[in-house]
Amino acid sequence: MAAHTKSLVAFAHVADVERSIKFYADLGFKAENTVVASGQNTPVWAWLESEQANLMVGLASGPVDATQQAVLFYLYFESIEETRANLVQLGHAPGEIKYPFYMPAGECRLVDPDGYVLMLAQD
């Protein structure tokens, strides 16, 4: 019998955990848990939550190469137009909203500080 997965949470290695916490806060995430390693002042790991969305970010052990981030994160919102407008007001640069056949309500692309591609979509 195959295993039954209960949930899945992505873990992204980042260059600066505090920077990621601040960036993802603009998308509605809150740091529900952080770990500060002995002898350090800033978190090396964080658990981020926004309703049913969860993301772990952890300090990378080496340089983060934005060209090597080969995963897309889909984030769903009630209104893609409102979300995009709010992000622009906050100083982010999301792409234009597109309406592909698989996402007729619309989606746009936003890149996080470490080069991870976030696809913001309306559900």
C-alpha positions in Angstrom: 0.0 0.0 0.0 1.3 3.5 -0.9 1.9 6.0 1.8 -0.7 8.7 2.5 0.8 12.1 2.6 -0.9 14.3 5.1 0.7 17.7 4.1 3.6 19.1 2.3 5.6 22.2 3.3 8.4 23.6 1.1 11.8 24.5 2.7 13.8 27.1 0.9 17.4 27.8 1.5 18.0 31.6 1.7 20.9 34.0 2.1 19.2 36.0 4.9 16.3 34.6 7.0 15.3 38.0 8.3 15.1 39.5 4.8 12.9 36.5 3.8 10.6 37.0 6.8 10.2 40.7 5.8 9.6 39.9 2.1 7.0 37.2 2.8 5.3 39.4 5.3 4.2 41.5 2.3 2.4 38.4 1.0 0.6 37.9 4.3 3.0 35.5 6.0 3.8 35.7 9.7 6.9 34.1 11.3 5.2 31.7 13.7 8.5 30.2 14.9 12.2 31.1 14.5 15.5 29.7 15.6 18.5 31.8 16.5 21.6 29.7 16.7 23.9 30.0 19.7 26.2 33.0 19.4 24.1 34.6 16.6 21.7 37.6 16.7 19.5 36.8 13.8 17.4 33.7 12.9 18.9 30.8 10.9 15.4 29.2 10.4 11.8 30.3 10.3 8.4 28.8 10.0 6.1 31.2 8.0 2.3 30.9 7.9 -0.5 32.6 6.1 -3.9 30.8 6.5 -3.4 27.4 4.9 0.0 28.3 3.4 3.2 27.3 5.2 6.8 27.8 4.2 10.1 27.1 6.0 13.2 29.2 5.3 16.6 28.3 6.5 20.0 29.9 6.2 21.9 28.5 3.2 25.3 26.9 4.0 26.8 28.6 0.8 26.0 31.3 -1.7 22.5 31.3 -3.1 22.6 31.4 -6.9 19.3 32.9 -8.2 19.8 31.2 -11.6 19.7 27.8 -9.9 16.3 28.1 -8.3 14.4 25.5 -10.3 11.1 25.4 -8.5 7.9 27.5 -8.7 5.8 28.4 -5.7 2.1 29.0 -6.4 0.4 31.4 -4.0 -3.3 31.8 -4.3 -5.3 35.0 -3.6 -8.9 36.1 -3.7 -8.1 39.0 -6.1 -4.9 38.9 -8.2 -5.5 42.5 -9.4 -5.7 43.8 -5.8 -2.7 41.7 -4.7 -0.6 42.9 -7.5 -1.5 46.5 -6.9 -0.7 46.2 -3.2 2.7 44.7 -3.9 3.6 47.5 -6.3 2.6 50.0 -3.6 5.0 48.2 -1.2 7.9 48.5 -3.7 7.9 45.1 -5.3 7.9 44.4 -9.1 5.5 41.7 -9.9 5.0 40.9 -13.6 1.9 41.8 -15.6 -1.2 39.6 -15.0 -1.6 37.0 -17.6 -4.5 34.7 -18.2 -3.2 31.3 -19.5 -5.7 28.5 -20.2 -4.8 26.7 -16.9 -5.3 29.9 -14.8 -8.2 31.8 -16.5 -8.7 34.0 -13.4 -5.2 35.3 -13.8 -1.6 35.0 -12.5 1.5 37.0 -12.3 5.1 36.3 -11.5 7.1 37.7 -8.6 10.7 36.8 -7.7 11.8 36.7 -4.1 15.2 38.1 -2.8 16.9 34.7 -3.4 15.6 34.2 -6.9 12.7 31.8 -6.1 9.8 32.3 -8.6 6.5 33.0 -6.9 3.5 32.6 -9.2 0.7 34.7 -7.7 -2.7 33.4 -8.8 -6.4 34.0 -8.2 -8.3 30.9 -7.1 
